[in-house]
């Protein structure tokens, strides 16, 4: 059996996440089930405020764009990333419309 020492952690390109101003604020960056449009606007406005002064905002935005992430990342919503030409693999709104 191989023993892995977690203290010998290898740095990865995602270590910037540890410095994010959003740490512990998941509820602002990802919607709850059946979130209403007005609630989404309020939640995303609060998330944008957190991102404004974040030291890793650019890294976060690049990560979300490259990984086709859901949620609010680097000061951008899914819709804003989509409008900038960064598509989600299965956008929620598109998936919901095509199912009906």
Legacy VTK file of the C-alpha trace (Angstrom):
# vtk DataFile Version 3.0
C-alpha trace
ASCII
DATASET POLYDATA
POINTS 100 float
0.000 0.000 0.000
1.302 3.457 -0.913
1.239 6.175 1.722
0.695 9.728 0.562
1.945 12.522 2.779
-0.539 15.381 2.454
2.072 17.767 3.837
4.050 17.316 0.598
1.302 19.021 -1.374
2.291 19.990 -4.885
1.472 23.540 -5.890
-0.906 23.720 -8.797
-2.086 26.513 -11.044
-5.228 26.773 -8.903
-3.513 27.764 -5.673
-4.789 31.300 -6.268
-8.181 30.039 -5.047
-6.909 30.069 -1.467
-6.553 33.870 -1.662
-10.049 34.518 -3.009
-12.135 37.138 -1.197
-15.120 34.839 -1.767
-13.874 32.077 0.518
-16.789 30.933 2.669
-19.376 32.860 0.646
-20.548 30.095 -1.687
-24.175 31.164 -1.236
-23.423 34.416 -3.105
-21.659 32.822 -6.040
-23.908 29.874 -6.872
-27.710 29.915 -7.130
-30.023 27.967 -4.907
-32.584 25.671 -6.487
-35.417 27.534 -8.260
-33.854 30.961 -7.656
-36.114 33.777 -8.806
-34.766 36.408 -11.226
-34.964 39.226 -8.669
-33.124 37.116 -6.080
-30.465 36.279 -8.655
-29.936 39.965 -9.426
-29.486 40.763 -5.721
-27.176 37.778 -5.144
-25.014 38.575 -8.156
-24.777 42.261 -7.190
-23.492 41.209 -3.756
-21.039 38.767 -5.380
-19.787 41.494 -7.721
-19.072 43.697 -4.694
-16.925 40.947 -3.155
-15.044 40.520 -6.449
-14.349 44.235 -6.838
-11.462 44.279 -4.370
-10.325 40.662 -4.760
-6.606 40.225 -5.426
-7.132 37.127 -7.609
-10.064 38.372 -9.684
-8.253 38.093 -13.035
-7.104 34.523 -12.301
-10.630 33.611 -11.239
-12.193 35.083 -14.372
-9.688 33.315 -16.630
-10.289 30.007 -14.841
-14.069 30.245 -15.203
-13.819 31.155 -18.867
-11.367 28.360 -19.683
-13.176 25.693 -17.635
-16.712 26.640 -18.743
-17.779 27.101 -15.112
-21.254 27.707 -13.767
-21.932 30.383 -11.174
-20.405 33.792 -10.566
-16.609 33.901 -11.000
-14.143 36.770 -11.259
-16.822 39.431 -11.311
-18.765 37.741 -14.121
-22.027 35.861 -14.249
-22.613 32.901 -16.562
-24.573 35.220 -18.864
-21.725 37.749 -18.995
-19.180 35.021 -19.835
-21.521 33.691 -22.496
-21.935 37.174 -24.007
-18.126 37.556 -24.050
-17.899 34.428 -26.198
-17.121 31.881 -23.472
-19.798 29.238 -23.699
-20.921 26.876 -20.982
-20.787 23.243 -21.980
-24.543 22.946 -21.297
-25.960 26.389 -20.461
-28.799 26.071 -17.976
-31.239 28.294 -19.886
-30.519 26.636 -23.220
-30.810 23.176 -21.688
-34.134 24.089 -20.065
-35.546 25.559 -23.291
-34.509 22.588 -25.399
-36.102 20.131 -22.962
-39.572 21.601 -23.421
LINES 1 101
100 0 1 2 3 4 5 6 7 8 9 10 11 12 13 14 15 16 17 18 19 20 21 22 23 24 25 26 27 28 29 30 31 32 33 34 35 36 37 38 39 40 41 42 43 44 45 46 47 48 49 50 51 52 53 54 55 56 57 58 59 60 61 62 63 64 65 66 67 68 69 70 71 72 73 74 75 76 77 78 79 80 81 82 83 84 85 86 87 88 89 90 91 92 93 94 95 96 97 98 99
